[in-house]
């Protein structure tokens, strides 16, 4: 912890399951502009997250001598104050807990986010002290969009209002007030200052603006005795300070201890849940992603059903059913669910409902979501979907020349795709075939669905033949996309999606052939590469400025979420004999629980050793893909809960 080279790259994340979060490094030094102690959505302003409280610097005062526990980075690789040198232990089994030692003083600091409320609580416990001890708290305020930066200005309000055991203040019009309170009365000293030129090293690495000024309105002081606990609350509404201790304990009790690989991922999966006034959703990732349709439907089975949260799956899918129906019938867009019109979204929805039918039953799935399945399939077949069409050979095609039409959606500055995957896309047609066969299975022998089933079966039979004829090549793998007479020979992981579905157009021999190529050229300890090292343009490093990173997004970096389809294919080819290999493969992900953002999985990883995590600190499809594999092993009683 005291070695910044080792501790600064490690981050922690906690959310309230309603869009707000707290994220920083283990030592408390913010290294991204999106880091903050209280980062919340402010719907009255826009649909972005906003950093209200950037950090809270604590100072231990004994015999008149101050020992500041905070840490910030300034110009010239200067860190001040150097509070990390007092850290003796970090633990996050239940809640993030830091233990400081300053001479004879041992202070424990525990943070917890209140579920579905924009409020963070921090409990300070004086474990040991040999003389009178005073704690001083200095809040660093931002009141800005999470992706912006703040500079000193004369517009920021310096006003404050005294409230029960604290103060409230609001820097700019339109923002909610920030209420900072303690469970007993502190002394507040109003002393407005700007702390200038604070730097964020991760943003500096990414080639984007990385310096800002933060407003410190003053400080709180409060005496504390050995064995005593003080609780600090920061939220956008006042709280009964007498209730803070009980609120803290009630929030801790139901938490799943992070005592295993599975429990870490279970906690991480729940952090993506979003519940707001319009329904239930799944966030794509933290700290900068929003709710994206494709990511949501790829991730929702793993983040809910695989961690025994069926009611949350149903709540999310009920919201999605309404949104999808309104879009198909009225052209109305859900204001939270981005990319609902992408061509593969209905196919991912049906894949997710297939997981639900396995978890429950075909009858339950049909009763609850059958009409949605029918409507989506027939919407595509009838040519009503604006971005996908069914050709005479049964395959579906898209126009991806001007706008990305698949999950490989990196764009140039003008908005056109870096990888213009167009025409017949291999994973789209694999998902299309799976969706048709899944619907046939669910509605088979239903008197009111005979015509639909016959229609779907006719198309599925065509797809099964056309798929192999179109995509399978003499080298034993699948072309990534085919348009006209052009067949893209790049070895990419999209083929494993088609091979790993419950219903695949490939037979066992063809699956095995695809699996061998993917294993040889794409498999890493952190997922599947997005491009083979033997393919033109391979670049495994996701580094540089934003434009350079966009170019490198799908040129070789590894994606953990694809490992779920790889494991499915492996088990379909080798049966139970393949389980030991899959179990060994999980070791690379278990190691990641103590790297990057602790207890979760980054958005992507370098395609070459040492496979460093990059991008967003926590990404829902990755967590979902790995936890789905773990659930397979748990169902077979191979590993424990």
Secondary structure, DSSP 8 states (H G I E B T S, - for coil): ---HHHHTT-EEEEE-SSS-EEEEETTS---STT-EEEEEE-TTT-SSEEEEEEEEEEEEEETTEEEE---EEETTTEEES-GGGGEEEEE-SSSEEEEEEETTEEEEEEEEE-TTSSEEEEEEEEEE-SS-EEEEEEEEEEEEETTS-----SSS----EEETTEEEE-SSTTS--EEEEESS--EEEEEEEEEEEEE-HHHHHTTS--EEEEEEEEEEEEEE-TT-EEEEEEESS---GGGHHHHHHHHHHT-----SHHHHHHHHHHTTEEEETTEEEE--EESS---BHHHHHHHHHHHHGGGT-HHHHHHHHHHHHHHHHHHHHH----SS-BTTT-TTHHHHHHHHHHHHHHHS-HHHHHHHHHHHHHHHHHHHHTT--TT-EE-TTS-EEB--SSS--SS---B-TTS-BSS---BEEHHHHHHHHHHHHHHHHHHTT-GGGHHHHHHHHHHHHHHHHHHHHHHB-TTSSB-SEEETTEE-----THHHHHHHSSS-SS-HHHHHHHHHHHHHHTEETTEEESS-TTSTT------SSHHHHHHHTTTT-EEGGGHHHHHHHHHHHHGGGGHHHHHHHTHHHHHGGGSSBTTS--SEE-SSTT--EESSSEEHHHHHHHHHHHHHHHHTTSS--
